[in-house]
Amino acid sequence: MKKCGKILAAVLVLAMALTAGSGAAWAAEEDFEPIVLVDNDDIAMTVTEYDPAGQWGPSFKVLLENKTSRNLQFSLSDVSVDEVMCEPYWGQQVAAGKKAYGEISWYEEDLAAVGVNYIAQVEGTLWVYDTDDFAAEDIYYDTVSWTVPGGEGPAWEDVSFDHGFEPVELVSGDVDVSVVDFDPDEDYGPAMVIRVENHTDKTVWVEADDVSVNDFMCDPYWGQTVQPGKLAYSVCQWYQEDLDANQIDQMETVEFTIQVLDYADYTTMDSASAVIDLTGGASSAEETAPADEPAQQPEQPAEEPQTAPEDRDPVLGYIQGDEYINEYFGLSCKLDEGWSFYTDEELLQMQGLAADMVSQSSFAEYMDEMLDSNASLYVMGAYTDDGLQNMNVIVQYLSAMGGYLSEEDLLDIAFGEQGMNEEEFAAMGLEGINIERNTFELAGSEHSGALLTHTDSSLGIDIAVNQQMVLILEGDYYIQITMTSMFDDTGIPTMASFFSPLEES
């Protein structure tokens, strides 16, 4: 039921995203020849243009065609650029029988982080599936690749680091794994850079098991897929809050078992135990206790007042404990017992992305970088244990149009003559949807909104779905808060009560 709730909660943001214009200029390479990647009875995908200096970095424009009677999601995964793993930012839905243009982009800093000087060759897995029936057989799942002419000098060079860390070899042979850098001051927590080179004809998965930091069990956020013959640099990071929970103020040693697994059946190909001294490479190492004095763990710090994470754009807000706080819009949402926040990975899935698509930067960094790109960004999602109620918050930039629009204008864009119609809702699997515009009180103020009701029969029973959308416009940004209650609408007032003006939170 939780998955059902997540899918239903995504409906409104899709309606808004489909009616919002991009407005980004396109400066394509004039000598780029279109490349047909796939053209069969079901789909077609053609790379039509290349812009090496796009808004965020190198970008390819692609033309997608859905020849089937089903709504399809197109995505790329396990992507390599110039033989080194580096995921783009892309995923796109195409309705049954329709065509669409999309833009596959990489951030310049992500390419630089893995040594790519310019794009000469791209290879990855194109995955196309039915968005209304995840259990159905994939429409397409196979490798696609294309090359880009031109470029001076080497397209890729091995990466060098400046933290003074001496690389440590973990395993070598068919798959080489080594720790090549440690940065104690990485955003959101200390991080090692792990280099994996796969010399086999198999896809491998590399992970660290039984991880301890300073003899305290503390797992990092890491795991890496590497395609046959490819190289990967990946960030193995510990969130500072996890270190704080173990009273670790400085990472001195990390101990773990490195595992190299065959991705096809998860059999072990290689493994080794490692103990790494991190103090020699720490750029901000603090003086340790003398050898004849036992090292003392610091006292648990006193609870800090609620403050936004450093360098986090206030428009996005942040989660602290059981509360979502947005200083820009002046509101908070404190969850009740029986509620949980969606994870970063689940928020990415709601946006049509896979977690490994942001493996070169944290989820928070991805959100910050995408904020002003006219994308609709899920910044918070929460659900009940039984999955019958959920809510989400999205943020969107209005490209300096905020001063000319009202909340009612935004509703007109979404549901007016130029917005979503019954046929388009039906294409999304929402037959017989009813939309009632209303004024809704949230966080002490009245805002424009709409109540959407329909019946969902995808699980074999009729489920009455009630969704209250509330729009809050502030400057050049707006947030859309959607509260979904299944079977009846009694959960909506309860969810609304979780929101309060920030000064009263």
TAGI-V420248 format. One record per run of one state. SS is the DSSP state (hx for helix, st for strand, lp for the rest). FROM is the first residue (numbers start at 1). TO is the last residue. If there is no record, write none. Layout:
BEGIN
ss = [SS/SS]
from = [FROM/FROM]
to = [TO/TO]
END
This chain:
BEGIN
ss = [lp/hx/lp/hx/lp/st/lp/st/lp/st/lp/st/lp/st/lp/st/lp/st/lp/st/lp/hx/lp/st/lp/st/lp/st/lp/st/lp/st/lp/st/lp/st/lp/st/lp/st/lp/st/lp/st/lp/st/lp/hx/lp/st/lp/st/lp/hx/lp/st/lp/st/lp/st/lp/st/lp/hx/lp/hx/lp/hx/lp/st/lp/st/lp/hx/lp/hx/lp/hx/lp/st/lp/st/lp/st/lp/st/lp/hx/lp/st/hx/lp]
from = [1/2/10/11/20/35/40/43/52/59/67/72/82/84/86/89/90/91/95/99/106/108/114/116/117/121/131/140/148/156/157/168/172/175/184/191/199/204/214/216/218/221/222/224/227/231/238/240/246/253/263/268/278/279/282/318/321/323/327/331/335/339/342/344/351/355/359/363/371/377/385/389/398/402/405/407/416/422/428/434/443/445/457/463/475/477/487/490/498/499/502/505]
to = [1/9/10/19/34/39/42/51/58/66/71/81/83/85/88/89/90/94/98/105/107/113/115/116/120/130/139/147/155/156/167/171/174/183/190/198/203/213/215/217/220/221/223/226/230/237/239/245/252/262/267/277/278/281/317/320/322/326/330/334/338/341/343/350/354/358/362/370/376/384/388/397/401/404/406/415/421/427/433/442/444/456/462/474/476/486/489/497/498/501/504/505]
END
